């Protein structure tokens, strides 16, 4: 497999540090709010990468952090504490906020068929590791104590700008309206490893340390959680392209200063999901979540399919029109699979299977080109081979794509073969009338009645569907 390395700006063969095994680290969410679908695009593409590596019979260990302390709203160690802001917004403790939104994140991942990583570690569970690594950096002369905080000294590095995309002349010092320059820093690129002095006098989470009562900076957590669970050498580090600088740059700086050798072999960055107004975020426009898409009648797997239609290194433009087009294509794939299921059973043609599978693997071997992988799926449906071979290939590809096409096809055939009884249809009409009259309490009551009779109710853009449970 060849993959683009964001650090070298080259597409290179993926060579594990240990033959046959892949160590993979994913920057996890800061759990102060729901993840929006732009965030989730990144996790979808990382999920495809992990599943394809496993598909290729590599032994993968994937680790993800949960940021529940230390992440300020500016990556340059300025702005508000995201977790504290979330707690104030909802009048809860920081840990209550962290638990709620961690659960919400993994619930959304489940709806999108995103596999949970092998290890999920919260920052608050690794304080001892952070203190140990920071202490070592201080002892080695890579960090200093000033104004109550511990800073990484970037001047001690031969090369700080690891990704080559930022020059010192263009580095923001963080001075803008409402934010003052941190005068404790020896160099404007230095970053905080441990806070004991900050503007957050009411910071809820603090721990004893050699430097006083405080809490870790954001950048140190990923390095430590990765090294704790994956060792001194990392094969692939994943994340959104917006984390490349300064977060991932700072990870490289502190990790390699601590270890004394090159740390990560390949950096995998997923580009933004954009709207007409620019990069999707929580603070601008409609707050786009998986739940919002569901409320509008979209199956979350339609959004996953939409993401797979584009290469991960290209910005993806979102609109409901483009999502509708993806839905129409997804529904056609399900319908074709449903038709194949109705054909007489035959033996899989192994020669056709291998020939058509090669197109799929060629696409993903070429820097995880999911768009061409979907084209390979269409080639299967158009191929001159029997239904059994086509179904076997669809299911084989779905080990990576995770679109549940055959499962959806089976459900479609079952629902098509079973007309809901008159009693259920009458209740559905009553519910529709209640919704039209904006009597949503009555509509919910009728939905519960329908479900008690063994049918689930699914509202779609085409209307209400009744599916036998």
PyMOL commands that set and color helices and strands:
alter all, ss='L'
color gray80, all
select helices_A, chain A and resi 37-55+82-90+94-111+123-125+127-139+154-156+168-170+218-230+241-259+290-295+300-308+320-341+350-365+370-382+387-401+405-417+422-436+440-452
alter helices_A, ss='H'
color red, helices_A
select strands_A, chain A and resi 2-5+10-13+21-26+59-66+72-74+78-81+119-122+143-146+149-152+191-195+215-216+234-240+264-270+273-275+278-279+316-317+455-460+463-468
alter strands_A, ss='S'
color yellow, strands_A
deselect
rebuild
show_as cartoon
